[in-house]
């Protein structure tokens, strides 16, 4: 018997609430147990509940007599799924409440039925009035956890409200045309002929935004490798690298491989592309993308910092370091970041980013360029990391980036998520003017 989509969404969310996984890793297992026709609803309930969790949890807190125990994260998740249905979907309230309450039996927690029923009915009756009260708190109003809301306000006093608003929107579906096979204008014409409304992106010459998301396999030429799905901000990397024939290129932290493939599409005559990632499992996705696009790169599973384990001593003319980060620029695509990420995650990430820069710099040829990128909007991971690196690396200089996108920073450029536009992203471009070791690597 197939699983109720509400129960499936709650099970996936409970794992995230417990800090044990992301929705990307917890959802597939439960989706396999849901009837095919209900999988779209399950995903909508899981992602939608995560998107509005700060608001929903604030309301639940007002309606509950005491908070849930850690052992009852599944009941808490089920309540949030119920509240999401009441306030953010067109599901009739009687169905939202009845179906959600009925799921308590499957959790083997029959005591939860009465609790869920009472809280959801009170929410149906008083929820709008309670939200009006609660919205005096910016955490509730903007649906962001307190640490992140305060951090955004402190770093971006003029932009933080717009960032939060954009984070809560559904992301647009973006495509990248394969420059080897088709020009963008020609592909836009194909989409028009197929009745698919689409627009050229403003900043990426290979980018297309669809008016409405669709099944990518239904798009003309997808199976043949003529297009890929990739956000416009991520598409900027290949152009910023200033690729040329004969270069040896390293794509560090490459999975799932979108930028690796774009690099190879943009410059077919590169000497070699090394695609490096820590997780062998993640490299499988890179391989699948390369195969579909009929491209070739050398895949290496290793810690980028452990250069003695993977580097052959031959310098790279170009390095793309798409560093591990808080992913605060792509919350609209991964709303469970609001649940999973904590304030004390940021400093260790900045330390890791600095370590990766220090480790990879000796592998870059003199005259070579390293492009540093994150999908974060927090300066702690971006301009501050680059400022500290330049201060301890005498042989490094920063290069100017084009002014057509994002906001100029003391180092690099910051992009914020845009409605009907790109994700939040950061880029800084460094050139090696001399072979020199760092003067003072912080531990």
C-alpha positions as CSV (number, residue, x, y, z in Angstrom):
1,X,0.0,0.0,0.0
2,X,1.4,3.4,-1.0
3,X,2.2,6.1,1.7
4,X,0.0,9.1,2.3
5,X,1.8,12.1,0.7
6,X,1.3,14.1,3.9
7,X,3.0,11.4,6.0
8,X,5.8,11.1,3.4
9,X,6.5,14.8,3.5
10,X,6.5,14.8,7.3
11,X,8.9,11.8,7.4
12,X,11.3,13.6,5.1
13,X,11.0,16.8,7.1
14,X,11.4,15.1,10.5
15,X,14.9,14.0,9.4
16,X,15.8,17.6,8.5
17,X,14.4,19.0,11.7
18,X,16.6,16.5,13.6
19,X,19.6,17.8,11.8
20,X,20.4,14.5,10.2
21,X,19.9,15.2,6.4
22,X,18.7,17.6,3.7
23,X,15.5,17.2,1.8
24,X,17.5,16.2,-1.2
25,X,18.7,13.1,0.6
26,X,15.6,12.4,2.7
27,X,12.9,12.8,0.1
28,X,13.9,10.1,-2.5
29,X,13.4,7.3,0.0
30,X,9.9,8.3,0.9
31,X,8.9,9.3,-2.7
32,X,9.6,5.7,-3.7
33,X,6.8,4.7,-1.3
34,X,4.3,7.2,-2.6
35,X,1.9,6.6,-5.5
36,X,3.3,8.2,-8.7
37,X,0.3,10.6,-9.0
38,X,1.0,11.9,-5.5
39,X,4.7,12.5,-5.8
40,X,4.3,16.1,-7.0
41,X,2.1,16.8,-3.9
42,X,4.6,15.2,-1.6
43,X,7.4,17.4,-2.9
44,X,5.2,20.5,-2.7
45,X,4.3,19.8,0.9
46,X,7.9,19.1,1.9
47,X,9.5,22.0,0.2
48,X,6.6,24.4,0.9
49,X,6.6,23.6,4.6
50,X,10.4,24.1,4.8
51,X,10.1,27.4,2.9
52,X,7.6,28.8,5.5
53,X,8.8,26.9,8.5
54,X,9.8,29.9,10.6
55,X,6.2,31.3,10.2
56,X,4.5,27.9,10.8
57,X,6.7,27.1,13.8
58,X,5.9,30.5,15.3
59,X,2.2,29.9,14.9
60,X,2.5,26.4,16.3
61,X,4.4,27.7,19.3
62,X,1.5,30.0,20.1
63,X,-1.1,27.2,19.8
64,X,0.8,24.5,21.7
65,X,0.8,24.3,25.5
66,X,4.4,22.9,25.5
67,X,7.1,22.3,22.8
68,X,7.6,18.8,21.3
69,X,10.2,16.5,22.6
70,X,13.1,15.6,20.3
71,X,11.7,12.1,20.0
72,X,8.5,13.5,18.5
73,X,10.0,15.4,15.6
74,X,7.8,13.3,13.3
75,X,4.6,14.7,15.0
76,X,6.0,18.2,14.9
77,X,6.8,17.8,11.2
78,X,3.2,16.5,10.6
79,X,1.8,19.5,12.4
80,X,3.8,21.9,10.2
81,X,2.7,20.1,7.1
82,X,-0.9,20.5,8.3
83,X,-0.5,24.2,8.9
84,X,1.2,24.6,5.5
85,X,-1.9,23.1,3.8
86,X,-4.2,25.4,5.7
87,X,-2.4,28.7,4.9
88,X,-0.5,28.1,1.7
89,X,-2.4,25.7,-0.5
90,X,-5.9,25.4,-2.0
91,X,-6.5,22.1,-0.3
92,X,-9.9,22.3,1.5
93,X,-9.5,22.8,5.2
94,X,-11.5,19.7,6.1
95,X,-9.3,17.5,3.9
96,X,-6.1,19.1,5.1
97,X,-7.0,18.5,8.8
98,X,-8.6,15.1,8.4
99,X,-5.9,13.6,6.3
100,X,-3.1,15.0,8.4
101,X,-4.7,13.9,11.7
102,X,-5.2,10.4,10.2
103,X,-1.4,10.1,9.6
104,X,-0.8,9.9,13.3
105,X,-1.8,6.3,13.3
106,X,1.0,5.4,10.9
107,X,3.5,7.1,13.2
108,X,2.3,4.6,15.9
109,X,1.5,7.6,18.1
110,X,-2.3,7.6,18.5
111,X,-2.0,10.2,21.3
112,X,-1.0,12.7,18.6
113,X,-4.4,12.5,16.9
114,X,-6.2,14.6,19.5
115,X,-3.3,17.1,19.7
116,X,-3.1,17.5,15.9
117,X,-6.8,17.9,15.5
118,X,-7.1,20.5,18.3
119,X,-4.2,22.6,17.1
120,X,-5.1,22.5,13.4
121,X,-8.8,23.4,14.2
122,X,-7.6,26.3,16.4
123,X,-5.2,27.4,13.6
124,X,-8.1,27.3,11.1
125,X,-10.2,29.5,13.4
126,X,-7.6,31.9,14.8
127,X,-4.6,31.6,12.6
128,X,-5.0,34.8,10.5
129,X,-5.4,36.9,13.6
130,X,-2.4,35.3,15.3
131,X,-0.2,35.8,12.2
132,X,-1.2,39.5,12.3
133,X,0.1,39.7,15.9
134,X,3.2,37.6,15.3
135,X,4.3,39.5,12.2
136,X,5.7,42.3,14.4
137,X,8.6,39.9,14.7
138,X,10.7,40.1,11.5
139,X,11.5,36.3,11.8
140,X,7.8,35.6,11.3
141,X,7.2,38.4,8.8
142,X,10.1,37.4,6.5
143,X,10.1,33.6,7.3
144,X,13.8,33.4,8.0
145,X,15.5,31.9,11.2
146,X,16.5,34.7,13.6
147,X,20.3,34.2,13.2
148,X,20.0,34.6,9.4
149,X,17.6,37.5,9.5
150,X,19.8,39.4,11.8
151,X,22.9,38.6,9.8
152,X,21.4,39.7,6.6
153,X,20.1,42.9,8.2
154,X,23.6,43.6,9.7
155,X,25.5,43.0,6.4
156,X,23.0,44.3,3.9
157,X,20.9,47.0,5.7
158,X,19.6,48.3,2.3
159,X,19.0,44.9,0.7
160,X,18.0,42.4,3.4
161,X,14.3,42.6,3.0
162,X,14.5,42.1,-0.7
163,X,16.9,39.1,-0.2
164,X,14.4,37.5,2.2
165,X,11.5,38.2,-0.1
166,X,13.3,36.6,-3.1
167,X,14.4,33.6,-1.0
168,X,10.7,32.9,-0.3
169,X,9.7,32.8,-4.0
170,X,9.6,29.8,-6.3
171,X,12.8,29.8,-8.3
172,X,12.7,30.2,-12.1
173,X,13.8,27.3,-14.3
174,X,16.9,28.3,-16.3
175,X,18.6,26.6,-19.2
176,X,22.1,26.8,-20.7
177,X,22.5,26.2,-24.4
178,X,25.4,24.0,-25.4
179,X,27.5,26.4,-27.4
180,X,29.0,23.5,-29.4
181,X,25.7,22.5,-30.8
182,X,23.3,25.4,-31.0
183,X,23.1,29.2,-30.7
184,X,20.8,30.7,-28.1
185,X,18.6,32.6,-30.6
186,X,18.1,29.5,-32.7
187,X,17.1,27.5,-29.6
188,X,14.7,30.2,-28.4
189,X,13.0,30.0,-31.8
190,X,12.7,26.2,-31.3
191,X,11.1,26.7,-27.9
192,X,8.6,29.2,-29.5
193,X,7.7,26.7,-32.2
194,X,7.1,24.1,-29.5
195,X,4.8,26.5,-27.6
196,X,7.2,27.0,-24.7
197,X,7.5,30.7,-23.6
198,X,11.1,31.6,-22.8
199,X,13.4,34.6,-22.5
200,X,17.1,35.3,-23.0
201,X,19.0,35.8,-19.7
202,X,20.4,39.3,-19.1
203,X,24.0,38.4,-18.0
204,X,24.8,34.9,-19.4
205,X,25.1,34.8,-23.2
206,X,24.1,31.1,-23.1
207,X,21.2,31.5,-20.6
208,X,17.5,31.1,-21.1
209,X,14.7,31.5,-18.6
210,X,11.5,29.6,-19.0
211,X,8.2,31.4,-18.2
212,X,7.1,28.2,-16.4
213,X,9.0,25.1,-15.2
214,X,8.5,21.9,-17.1
215,X,9.8,18.4,-17.3
216,X,13.3,18.8,-18.8
217,X,13.0,15.6,-20.8
218,X,10.2,17.3,-22.8
219,X,12.5,20.1,-24.0
220,X,13.8,19.9,-27.6
221,X,17.2,18.3,-27.8
222,X,17.8,17.6,-24.0
223,X,18.6,14.0,-24.5
224,X,21.0,14.9,-27.3
225,X,22.9,17.3,-25.0
226,X,21.9,20.6,-26.7
227,X,20.8,22.1,-23.4
228,X,21.3,21.7,-19.6
229,X,19.5,23.1,-16.5
230,X,21.7,25.7,-14.7
231,X,21.0,29.0,-13.0
232,X,22.2,32.1,-14.7
233,X,24.5,33.1,-11.8
234,X,26.4,29.8,-12.1
235,X,26.7,30.2,-15.8
236,X,28.9,33.3,-15.4
237,X,31.8,31.2,-14.2
238,X,32.9,29.9,-17.6
239,X,33.0,33.3,-19.1
240,X,34.9,34.9,-16.2
241,X,37.7,32.3,-16.5
242,X,38.9,33.8,-19.8
243,X,39.5,30.3,-21.3
244,X,41.8,29.8,-24.2
245,X,43.1,26.7,-26.2
246,X,45.8,24.6,-24.6
247,X,45.0,25.6,-21.0
248,X,45.0,23.0,-18.2
249,X,41.9,23.7,-16.0
250,X,41.0,22.6,-12.5
251,X,37.3,22.6,-11.4
252,X,37.5,22.1,-7.7
253,X,34.4,21.0,-5.8
254,X,32.9,20.3,-9.2
255,X,29.7,18.2,-8.5
256,X,27.1,18.1,-10.0
257,X,29.2,19.2,-12.9
258,X,27.3,22.1,-14.5
259,X,30.3,24.4,-14.5
260,X,32.7,21.6,-15.7
261,X,30.5,21.0,-18.7
262,X,30.1,24.7,-19.4
263,X,33.9,25.2,-19.4
264,X,34.2,22.3,-21.9
265,X,31.4,23.7,-24.1
266,X,32.9,27.2,-24.2
267,X,36.5,26.1,-25.1
268,X,36.7,22.8,-26.9
269,X,40.5,23.0,-27.4
270,X,41.5,23.0,-23.7
271,X,44.5,20.7,-23.0
272,X,42.7,19.0,-20.0
273,X,40.0,19.6,-17.4
274,X,40.4,18.0,-14.0
275,X,37.0,17.8,-12.2
276,X,37.7,17.3,-8.5
277,X,35.2,16.5,-5.8
278,X,35.4,15.0,-2.3
279,X,32.6,12.4,-2.7
280,X,33.0,9.6,-5.3
281,X,29.2,9.2,-5.3
282,X,28.7,12.9,-6.4
283,X,31.2,12.4,-9.2
284,X,28.8,9.8,-10.7
285,X,26.4,12.7,-11.5
286,X,29.2,14.6,-13.1
287,X,30.0,11.6,-15.3
288,X,26.3,11.3,-16.3
289,X,26.2,15.0,-17.3
290,X,29.5,14.8,-19.3
291,X,28.2,11.7,-21.1
292,X,24.9,13.2,-22.1
293,X,26.7,16.3,-23.5
294,X,29.4,14.1,-25.1
295,X,32.2,15.9,-23.2
296,X,35.3,14.5,-21.5
297,X,37.1,15.5,-18.3
298,X,39.3,13.7,-15.8
299,X,37.3,12.9,-12.7
300,X,39.2,12.8,-9.4
301,X,37.7,12.0,-5.9
302,X,39.8,13.7,-3.3
303,X,40.0,16.4,-0.7
304,X,41.1,19.5,-2.7
305,X,43.4,20.5,0.2
306,X,45.3,17.2,0.1
307,X,47.2,18.1,-3.1
308,X,49.9,15.6,-2.4
309,X,47.3,12.9,-3.0
310,X,45.9,14.0,-6.3
311,X,48.1,16.7,-8.0
312,X,50.7,15.5,-10.5
313,X,52.8,18.6,-10.2
314,X,51.8,20.0,-13.6
315,X,50.5,23.6,-13.0
316,X,47.0,24.8,-14.0
317,X,46.5,27.9,-16.1
318,X,42.9,28.3,-14.7
319,X,41.3,27.1,-11.4
320,X,37.7,27.4,-10.5
321,X,37.2,27.1,-6.8
322,X,33.4,26.8,-6.3
323,X,33.9,26.5,-2.5
324,X,31.7,24.7,0.0
325,X,29.5,27.4,1.6
326,X,26.3,28.1,3.6
327,X,24.3,28.1,0.3
328,X,22.4,31.2,1.6
329,X,22.1,32.5,-1.9
330,X,20.1,29.5,-3.1
331,X,17.5,29.2,-0.3
332,X,14.6,29.5,-2.8
333,X,15.9,26.3,-4.5
334,X,16.7,24.5,-1.2
335,X,14.4,26.0,1.5
336,X,15.4,23.4,4.0
337,X,18.6,25.4,4.4
338,X,16.4,27.5,6.8
339,X,16.0,24.4,9.0
340,X,19.5,22.8,8.6
341,X,21.9,25.7,8.7
342,X,23.0,27.3,12.0
343,X,24.8,30.5,12.9
344,X,27.8,28.6,14.2
345,X,28.3,26.9,10.8
346,X,29.6,30.1,9.1
347,X,33.0,30.6,10.7
348,X,34.1,27.0,10.1
349,X,33.0,27.3,6.5
350,X,35.1,30.5,6.1
351,X,38.1,28.7,7.6
352,X,37.6,25.8,5.2
353,X,37.4,28.2,2.2
354,X,40.7,29.9,3.3
355,X,42.4,26.5,3.6
356,X,41.3,25.5,0.1
357,X,42.6,28.7,-1.4
358,X,45.9,28.2,0.4
359,X,46.2,24.6,-0.8
360,X,45.2,25.2,-4.4
361,X,47.3,28.3,-5.0
362,X,50.6,26.4,-5.4
363,X,49.0,24.4,-8.2
364,X,48.3,27.5,-10.2
365,X,50.9,28.6,-12.9
366,X,52.4,32.0,-12.6
367,X,50.2,34.2,-14.8
368,X,47.3,31.9,-14.1
369,X,43.9,32.9,-12.9
370,X,41.9,31.5,-9.9
371,X,38.1,32.2,-9.9
372,X,36.6,32.0,-6.4
373,X,32.9,31.4,-6.2
374,X,30.2,30.6,-3.6
375,X,26.4,30.5,-3.6
376,X,26.4,32.5,-0.4
377,X,25.3,36.0,0.3
378,X,27.3,36.3,3.6
379,X,30.4,38.5,3.4
380,X,32.0,36.3,6.0
381,X,32.4,33.6,3.3
382,X,33.0,36.0,0.4
383,X,34.9,39.3,0.5
384,X,36.3,38.7,4.0
385,X,37.8,35.3,2.8
386,X,39.4,37.0,-0.2
387,X,40.6,40.0,1.8
388,X,42.4,37.7,4.3
389,X,43.9,35.5,1.5
390,X,45.3,38.5,-0.4
391,X,46.8,39.8,2.9
392,X,48.8,36.6,3.5
393,X,49.6,35.8,-0.2
394,X,52.1,38.4,-1.6
395,X,52.1,36.7,-5.0
396,X,48.3,37.2,-5.5
397,X,46.5,40.2,-7.1
398,X,42.8,40.7,-7.7
399,X,41.5,41.3,-11.2
400,X,38.4,43.4,-11.9
401,X,35.2,41.7,-12.8
402,X,32.7,43.1,-15.4
403,X,30.3,45.6,-14.0
404,X,27.2,44.3,-15.6
405,X,26.1,42.0,-12.8
406,X,25.8,42.1,-9.0
407,X,27.2,44.7,-6.6
408,X,30.8,45.7,-6.4
409,X,32.5,44.8,-3.1
410,X,35.8,45.8,-1.6
411,X,36.8,42.4,-3.1
412,X,34.8,40.7,-5.8
413,X,31.1,41.1,-6.7
414,X,28.0,40.0,-4.9
415,X,24.8,38.9,-6.6
416,X,21.5,38.7,-4.7
417,X,18.7,36.3,-5.7
418,X,16.3,38.1,-8.1
419,X,12.7,37.5,-8.9
420,X,12.6,36.0,-12.4
421,X,16.4,36.2,-12.4
422,X,19.5,34.6,-11.1
423,X,20.3,33.1,-7.7
424,X,22.5,34.7,-5.0
425,X,26.2,34.2,-5.8
426,X,29.7,35.7,-5.3
427,X,32.7,35.9,-7.5
428,X,36.3,37.1,-7.0
429,X,39.1,36.7,-9.6
430,X,42.7,36.4,-8.7
431,X,45.9,36.3,-10.8
432,X,49.2,34.8,-9.7
433,X,52.0,37.3,-10.3
434,X,54.7,35.4,-8.5
435,X,55.4,31.9,-7.1
436,X,55.2,32.6,-3.4
437,X,54.1,30.7,-0.3
438,X,51.6,32.3,2.1
439,X,53.3,34.5,4.7
440,X,51.0,33.6,7.6
441,X,48.5,30.8,7.2
442,X,46.0,30.9,10.1
443,X,45.4,27.6,11.8
